[in-house]
Amino acid sequence: PMEDTPAFRAGILPKDRLVEINHEPIVGMSLDEAMEKMRGKVGEKIHLGMARDGVDGVKHFTLVREMIKVKSVKSELVQ
């Protein structure tokens, strides 16, 4: 997940795999279908179930949708 997004703040990690959206399995669903299921109004909650290597079962996360602003460049002053 990108920094400063609901998924990042909820603790979803880069290699986590999405397996449920709002308690419904996504097996056999296309990427477009899954993305459409995740869209919604800002401020609404969404439940995501994630599979994580080394963890048995599904890890559950509840996020609040928000407008995500993608930063095209990340900078840092190095001296």
C-alpha positions in Angstrom: 0.0 0.0 0.0 1.1 3.6 -0.6 2.2 5.7 2.3 -0.5 7.8 4.0 -3.5 5.8 2.7 -6.1 4.0 4.7 -4.6 0.6 3.9 -1.1 1.7 5.0 -2.4 3.1 8.3 -4.5 0.0 8.9 -1.3 -2.1 8.8 -1.7 -3.9 5.4 1.8 -4.9 4.2 3.2 -5.0 0.7 3.1 -8.8 0.2 -0.4 -9.2 1.7 -2.9 -10.8 -0.7 -6.5 -9.6 -0.9 -8.9 -12.5 -0.5 -12.2 -10.9 0.7 -14.0 -7.7 0.1 -16.8 -7.0 2.6 -16.7 -10.6 3.8 -17.1 -12.0 0.3 -14.4 -14.2 -1.2 -12.9 -12.7 -4.4 -11.6 -16.0 -5.8 -12.2 -16.0 -9.6 -12.9 -12.3 -9.7 -11.1 -10.1 -12.2 -8.9 -7.2 -11.0 -11.5 -4.8 -12.5 -14.3 -6.5 -10.6 -12.4 -6.3 -7.3 -11.5 -2.7 -7.9 -15.1 -1.8 -8.6 -16.2 -3.6 -5.3 -13.7 -1.5 -3.4 -14.9 1.8 -4.7 -17.4 3.8 -2.7 -18.2 7.1 -1.1 -15.6 8.9 1.0 -16.2 8.2 4.7 -17.8 4.8 4.2 -16.3 1.7 5.8 -14.9 -1.2 3.8 -13.8 -4.6 5.2 -10.8 -6.3 3.6 -9.6 -9.8 4.3 -5.9 -10.4 3.6 -3.8 -13.5 3.5 -0.3 -13.0 4.9 2.7 -15.3 4.6 3.4 -17.0 7.9 0.0 -16.2 9.4 -2.7 -18.8 9.5 -6.2 -17.8 8.3 -7.3 -14.4 7.1 -6.3 -11.1 8.7 -9.3 -8.7 8.8 -9.0 -5.0 8.3 -11.7 -2.3 8.4 -10.8 0.9 6.5 -12.7 4.1 6.0 -12.7 5.2 2.4 -11.1 8.6 1.6 -9.8 10.5 -1.4 -6.3 9.3 -2.1 -3.9 11.8 -3.6 -1.0 10.3 -5.3 2.3 12.1 -4.9 4.3 11.8 -8.1 7.6 12.6 -6.4 8.9 11.9 -2.9 11.9 13.9 -1.9 14.2 14.1 1.0 17.1 16.5 1.8 20.4 14.6 2.1 23.5 16.3 3.4 
